[in-house]
């Protein structure tokens, strides 16, 4: 009998996306140089959009979602990887156009894989995942733009989410005074435990304003929300301040004048984690190992099963998830 593997499979039924757990033959996997036994995956915003069908993330069905995974190489035609090697993958369109990590097996091109960084377990790598990788990219960009720890308040929007919570911890660890914006006041103490010095109600940033500029407040910001929130952040950013943008939960479009840019020299930096070059990826992972303690990772992480990944996707989109959800696929180390 041909070997099979368990996967969370998406399909279209009567015009809507449905999910199921299914055992598939190994030969159903897409082409790739490396076959990986997946230990852990995680649930991200894109995964939730794909599983619920709320976003046009997946266009061909049936399909296995999961934009991140970590595990052990089973077979490899790529000389950089050997059976038994522990590897991690984030981005590259996996879980969007190429079958992803919410399955016991994944087959991908070797160019998309990185050796698991020394000092991390596969579970910890997925506690970080695309969310932590994106947060670290944003933090590094702020530093490279010259933002110092004594420059003033740094804002993190959507602070209770995966990217936001890890950005709070990373910035606080670098000595910044972090202001965490959230629509979930019940998580204020948790955000302070991660390093936030002040909690700002989400409504303060979500209310549209016709003013071209606001009083200068933010030396820098990590915006995970987009939309009106991003516009309001830019209006209140201090002279020569820098804002990184990496999310669109609050909308893909925003309306803003050029005044923050031409009168205050504000810099807006886009953060792309999907096609980030390999050398940059390696640098980001080294920084994450160095700056994110296992204790902080545990504080932001909850563990779920493959089945629960399907069940919790709607919760993710409605803001009922705190921090990171790691998905136990086979539970390696």
N, C-alpha and C positions, 0 to 999 in steps of 0.2 A: 504494500500500500504506500502511495506517495506521501511524503512528509507534509504535514500541514502546520500552520501557525495561526494563533488567534489575533484578530485585528478588530478595531472599531471601523466599521465600513459605512460610508455615506452613500445614499442613493436618492433618486428623485421619484416620488410617487404622487401622482395627481397634482403636479406642479409645485410640490413642496419637498424640502429636504428632510429625509428621515435617516436615523442611524440605527445600527444593530451590531451586536458582537457576532462575528462569524469566523469559522475556521477556513482558511484558504490554502490551496496548494502553493508550495514555494515558487513554482514556475509562473505564478500570477504576478510576482514582483516585477517592477519595471527594470530596464537595463541599468547596469552600473558595474564598476570595477570591484566594489567591496561589499560583501554580505556581512551584516552586523546583527548579532543577537542583542536586542534592545533590553537594557536593564530598567531604565527609567526614562519617562518623557515628562511633559508638563502641560498645563493648560494656559494658553495665552489668549489675548484679545482676538487675534486672527483665528485661532482654533475655535473659539466660541462663535464667531461670525460664521465660520464654515459649518460647524455642527448644527447650528440652529437655522442656517440658511438666511440669516439676517443680512449678510453681505455677500457680494458676488466674488467670494474667495476661490471657490471651486467651480470649474466649468465643464468638467468631464466626469461622468459617473459610470459605474461605482468607483469610489475613491477612498483612500485611507488618509485622514488628516494627521496633523501633528507637526508643527514647524521646528520642533527641537527633539533631540534624543541623545542619549549616552549609553554606551554598552561596550561589548567586546567583539572584535573581528572574528568571524567564523571562517570566511574564505576571502582571498584577495588576489587580484591580478595586478595590483598596484605595488611596486617594489617598496614603497614607503611604509606599507602596513603588512603585518604578519598575523596569522591566527593567534588569538589570545591578547593582542594589543587592545588597550582600552582607549576609546575614541569618543569625541563629542562633536555634535553638529548643531549649528543654528543657522537659519537663513537659507539663501540660495534658491528660494522658491519651493523648497521641500514643504509638504503640507498644503501647497497652493496649486502647483502644476505637476509636482512629482510626489508620488506616494510618500507619506510621512512616518512619524515615529510613534503614533498611537497603535502599535502592533508589536508582536514579539520578534519580528524580523524586519529589517529594512535593507534595501540594496541601493547604493548611491555611487556616483563617481568619487574617486579618491580625492580629487581636488577640493571637494566640499568638506572633507573631514579634517579634524585636528587631533593630534594625540592628546589624550586627557592630560591637562596640566598636572605636574607633580604637586602632590599635597592635597588633591581633590579626590573624593569618591565620585562615582557616577551619579549618586543621589545628590550630592552637593552641587555637581555641575548643572543638574536640572533645577535645583533650588535657585540657581543663578539664571540659567537659560537665557532666552532672548531678552527678557525683562532686565536682568542684571547686566547683561552685555550692553544693552542700550543705555542703561543708567551710567555705566562706566564710560562709554563713549561720550556722553553728554558732559560728565564731570571732567574728563580729559580735555574736551574742547574748551570748557570754561577756563581751565588752567592755562592752556596754550594761547588763549586770547588775553592772558595777563591778569585774570581775576585772582587776587590774593585773599588770604583768609581774613585780613583786616580791612577789606574794602567796604564792608557793610553787609546788610541783610541779603541773603540769597533765598529766593522763593522756589518752592517745588509745588506745582499744581497737580491735582489728582494724587495726593500724597499717600492715600491708603491703598493704592493699587500696586501691582508688581514693580513697575518701573519707578513709580514715585517713592514707595517705601524704601527701596534699595538706594535711590538717589539721596534721600534724607540721611540714611546711615553713612553713605560714602562721603557726602559733603561735611557732615558733622565730624567724621573721623579725620578730615583734613583741616579741622579747626574753624570752619565757617559757622556763622550764626544763621541757622536755617529756620525759615518760616514755612510751615506746612499748610497748604490749602486743601481742605477736604469738605465734602458734604456729609460726612459721618462724624458728628461731634462725639459720639460714644467711643470713638477710637482715639481721642485726644491723648489719653494717658499712654496708650501703646505707641503713638508717634513720638511722644516725648521720650519714651524708653529707647527709641531708635536714634534720638539725638536732636529732635526738633526743639527749638527754644520758644517758639510761638506757634499757635494754631490760628489760622484764618478761615473764616467761614467761606465756603465755595461761592455763596451768593454775592459776596463782595466783588468777585472777579467776573461773575457770570452775567451781571446786569449791564445791558448795553449803555454806552455813554456817547453823547455827541461831542464831548470836549476833545479837541485834537491832542491835548496833552494833559496829564495829571501831575500832581506834586511828585517830585522825584523820591522814589523809595527803594527800588531794587538795584543793588550792584550787579546782580546776575540772577538768572532764573533757569530752571529746568521745567519746561512746559510739556506736559503729557496729554493735554486736553484739546488744544486748538480752538477754533471758532472765536467767539466773543472773548473768552478768557485770554487767549493769546493777544488779541488786540489791546485789551486792558492792561496786560502785563507790559507791553511795549510802551504804552503811554506813560506808565509810571516808572520806567527804568531810568536810572540815573545817567548823568553825562558819561559817555564812553562805556556804559554798561553792556553786558552781553547776555543774550537770551538764546537758549537752544530749544528747538521744537522737534518733538518726536512722536506726537500722538494726534488723534482726531476724534476722540470720543465725544467732544463737544461740537464737532463740525469740521468739515474739510475746508471751508472757506471762512475768511475773516475780513472785516472792513477796518482799514486803518489809514490815516494820512501818512505822508512822508515825513512829517515833522519830527517824530522820534529819531529818524535817521539823519536828517539834514540840520536839525537844531541841537541835538544832543549827541550825535555820533553813535547812536545805539547800533549794535551789531546783532543780526538775527542769523543763527547758524542752524542749518538743517542737519538732522541726525538720521543716517541710513544704516541700519544694522544688517540688512539682507545681503547686499553685495559689497560689504566692507572688504577691502583687500586683505589677503592672507597675513602679510606682515603686520598690519594694523590689528588684526584679530589676535595674533599672538601677543602683541603688546598689551592689549586690553585684558586678555586672560591672565597674564602675569600680574597686572595691576590688581585684578580681582582677587587672586590668591593672596596677594600681599596685604590688601586693605580690608577685605571682608572676612571677619572672624566666623568660625563655625557657630558660635553662640548667636551672632546676629542672624545668620542664615536660618537657624532653627526658630528664632523668634518670628520670622516673617513667613514661615513655611508650614503648610498643612499637606497631609498625604492622602491621596485618594486612589481608588482602583480604576482599571480601564473602563469598567461599566459606569462608575461614578463620573468619569470624564464626560460621558454623554449626558448624564443626568444633571451635572452642575453647570453646563454651558450657558443655559439661560440665566442662572444666578450671576454668572460672570458679567453678562451684559447689563443686568439690572443693578449692578453695584453692590451685590450681596456677598462678594468675595473679598477677604482681607489678605493682602500680600500675595504670596505665591502658592499655587497648587501643583505639587509634584505628583506624577502618575506612576504608580508602581506597576510596571509591566511584567518584569521577572525578578526584580529586587536584588540585583547584583550589588557589588560594592565599588 
